[in-house]
Amino acid sequence: MQAHLSTEHLKQLILSLLPDVLTTYFQEKEKELYAIPLLERLIRLEEELKALRLLEAERHQALSKEMDKRFEALLREMDKRFEAQQREMIARFEAQQKEMNARFEAQQKEMNARFEAQQKEMNARFEALLREMSARFEALEKRLNFMQWLIAIGFSFLTLIITLINFLK
């Protein structure tokens, strides 16, 4: 009986002490258990942050590549536009050059025609002046010839009269 009593007593003693011991044990373990999930949470949080950093780095690389492609496409398009504008400007310049050459040639022809017309007019005026001067010189020469003959006949007549007078005297 003593053994039974002691077991019984022990049982009651354990049952009376067990809630306090369990409460203390759970409080201590709860701190540990609470600390473990916090550590696990921190570890998971760090792992997630690392994964997010990796994802962000991959996203940044992908975005960078996409931006590089867009930039290269934009550069190609700008080069094409520039070349098109260059060709257009060259075509405009050539057209303007042709137009200017045509206008210059037209002016040159007009100036040549004017010069030739003026040259012909001047030649005609010069020839008319020459004919007029020749006519004047011919008229002057006829007058001088007439005067020469008149003077010669006058001197001859005077000489004849003087000679006749000298003989008759």
Secondary structure, DSSP 8 states (H G I E B T S, - for coil): -HHHHHHHHHHHHHHHHHHHHHHHHHHHHHHHHHHHHHHHHHHHHHHHHHHHHHHHHHHHHHHHHHHHHHHHHHHHHHHHHHHHHHHHHHHHHHHHHHHHHHHHHHHHHHHHHHHHHHHHHHHHHHHHHHHHHHHHHHHHHHHHHHHHHHHHHHHHHHHHHHHHHHHH-
